[in-house]
Amino acid sequence: MARYLSESDARADGYEIVHQPDQHRFALVNGDRELGVAHYTLLDGTGIDFDHTVVDPSLRGTGLSGVLAQRALTDEIVRGRKVLASCWFIEGYLAKHPELLQN
């Protein structure tokens, strides 16, 4: 099973992360299959709360959850906002990557 460390690695194997602002989420897709989402809620124009993240269980151990989190947390929608994480996965990802809170 492949281990993905970056979005470009994942893209090379057909995985793409798509921002769907109308649904307040980032989706992990492969072709026409949606394999995961990172959902967020905008808070009064000054904050963003990542409140739900899920990736297909068959992809556990591939690093795609981390790639999805990285993309979501570094998107322009986050810049200038206070980041909250009511989702345990995003909370843990931020604990491992506190530099992402320096936007």
C-alpha positions in Angstrom: 0.0 0.0 0.0 1.3 3.4 -0.9 2.2 6.0 1.7 1.4 9.6 0.7 3.4 12.5 2.2 2.2 15.3 0.0 -0.7 16.3 -2.2 1.5 16.0 -5.3 2.3 12.4 -4.4 -1.4 11.6 -4.0 -2.2 13.4 -7.3 0.2 11.2 -9.1 -1.9 8.2 -8.2 -5.2 9.9 -9.1 -6.2 11.3 -5.7 -7.3 14.9 -5.7 -8.5 17.3 -3.0 -11.2 19.6 -4.1 -12.4 22.6 -2.1 -16.2 22.7 -2.2 -16.9 26.1 -0.5 -20.7 25.9 -1.1 -20.7 22.8 1.1 -18.0 24.1 3.5 -15.7 21.2 3.0 -12.7 19.7 1.2 -13.3 16.4 -0.5 -10.8 13.7 -1.3 -11.7 12.2 -4.6 -10.4 9.6 -7.0 -12.1 9.9 -10.4 -15.8 10.1 -9.6 -15.5 8.4 -6.1 -15.5 10.6 -3.0 -13.3 8.9 -0.4 -13.1 11.5 2.3 -14.1 14.9 3.6 -12.9 17.6 5.9 -15.8 19.8 6.9 -15.6 23.3 8.4 -17.9 26.0 9.7 -17.1 29.7 9.3 -17.4 31.6 12.5 -18.5 35.3 12.3 -16.0 36.1 9.6 -13.0 35.8 12.0 -12.8 32.1 12.7 -13.0 28.7 11.1 -13.9 25.5 12.9 -12.9 22.1 11.4 -15.7 20.0 12.9 -15.7 16.7 11.0 -13.1 14.7 9.0 -13.5 11.2 7.6 -11.7 9.1 5.1 -12.7 5.7 3.8 -11.4 3.0 6.2 -9.8 1.2 3.3 -7.3 4.1 3.1 -6.1 3.8 6.7 -2.3 3.9 6.9 -1.9 5.6 3.5 -1.3 9.1 4.8 -4.2 10.5 2.7 -6.0 11.7 5.9 -3.0 13.8 6.7 -2.7 15.1 3.1 -6.4 16.1 3.3 -5.8 17.8 6.7 -2.7 19.6 5.4 -4.6 20.9 2.3 -7.6 22.1 4.3 -5.5 23.9 6.9 -3.4 25.7 4.4 -6.1 26.8 2.0 -6.7 30.5 1.5 -10.1 30.2 3.3 -8.0 29.8 6.5 -5.7 32.7 6.1 -6.3 35.5 8.6 -8.8 33.4 10.6 -8.6 31.9 14.0 -8.5 28.1 13.6 -10.5 25.9 15.9 -10.7 22.2 15.7 -13.7 20.5 17.3 -12.8 17.4 15.1 -10.4 15.1 17.0 -8.4 14.3 13.9 -7.7 17.9 12.9 -7.0 18.7 16.6 -4.3 16.0 16.6 -2.9 17.0 13.3 -2.5 20.6 14.6 -0.8 19.3 17.7 1.8 17.6 15.5 2.0 20.7 13.1 1.6 23.8 15.3 3.3 25.9 12.6 0.0 25.7 10.6 -1.6 28.0 13.2 0.8 30.7 12.2 -1.3 32.2 9.4 
